[in-house]
């Protein structure tokens, strides 16, 4: 159904990284989610009302909260697709993350309410009246939720949407909780053992776990998570394919929402090439990144002495020395400044976040190793953190 509707109503429906296409998919998926969840709510509510089952009623209101979540997701995609304005020059893409967090909060609130109601039913159990129609409604509900989890997972991955992935997780949790309710109904029907309150409690636990996991997944990009490793490698590969670039470092990826990324990096270039020629090459790389990855890029040029064999040879020795000290560390911006009594070796050392030693410890230990190997060479080290 989703595939058919996307073909009918979404232009360029396979361009998943296009912000306009993402927005259209978000609105479409939200509308489908609202419709299916409202139908399930009505069916389960009637089944729970006539049977007197708290677990079915809880499951029904869980579907109603899912309809509200779908509405929030749809609204989030609609707002996230708005063009940048003077107050928000980087666009509104992070609203999608906020909507995903709102969905998670709704799920948690519903889980708490179901938990409290189920405890009351355990303490004060009531008789229930079941019918074949009730069983059919529960079976249909499981099938619908499996389908919803399936298509939300597929398109959530294609669109890299936290909100859709959260909906997929919630739908799968709904399948399990509804299956628990169905099992308790069958046990009551054939064994006359009332597990209604207990099954409602299990439903509540599944709802709470799904809500907490979804909140964790949507909070991470809001707080500023590290970019995907494969994405970083693709950016580096694209930059290094240009013959004027001999190295890449200090890459920073700013995520302002899906399809709204800003990238900055330093590119090492030969110092003996005309600056206007290099500037033209850098402009072409920035344009290529924008066209290929749908994000803005700013590249800083770092000239290095590629035609000086002494400098390049010594640079490689320092690279090996730092690698022997710790393979997690890297260097860049290497240069030599010779004086009458000694020579300064100036370079930057990049350290991962959360490294076990302080910057001063690392700098002093590397400088000591260099001075022990070359008594007239002194290291001038700038310490930097890695953001990828």
PyMOL commands that set and color helices and strands:
alter all, ss='L'
color gray80, all
select helices_A, chain A and resi 2-9+19-51+54-80+95-123+132-159+162-191+196-223+229-240+275-293+309-325+359-373
alter helices_A, ss='H'
color red, helices_A
select strands_A, chain A and resi 245-255+261-270+296-304+330-338+343-351+377-385
alter strands_A, ss='S'
color yellow, strands_A
deselect
rebuild
show_as cartoon
